[in-house]
Amino acid sequence: MAKRRIPRYQVDEVEAKKNKGRVPVDASQFALHNSYSPPLGYYEDKPFTCVDCGKEEVWTAERQKWWYEVAKGPIYSTAVRCRPCRKARRADDSEQPPDAPGEPPGG
């Protein structure tokens, strides 16, 4: 009995379902941060809890790929804040004027 051939578009759909939430790693794009072995294989969606507001979030595989390969972030860093808390933190940091030379910090 001969095997029935599966059309390529159906194979692609099965692979897409199997790899949902996964993006392949391109280790050649990593910035060098004195690490011994970069992660290999796939980025996978990672749940985390925001350290500021306590909201449950997911650091998506696509955002991990951008962080590690495009923004050249350290390969062992992870997301700890949700997007609204990151924006609020950046706004707070940009509103504070730098300390004048010669003055103690906060003085």
Buried (B, 14 or more C-beta within 10 A) or exposed (E): EEEEEEEEEEEEEEEEEEEEEBBEBEEEEBEEEEEEEBBEEBBBBBEBEBEEEEEEBEBBBEBBBBBBBEEEBEBEEEBBBBEEBBEBEEEEEEEEEEEEEEEEEEE
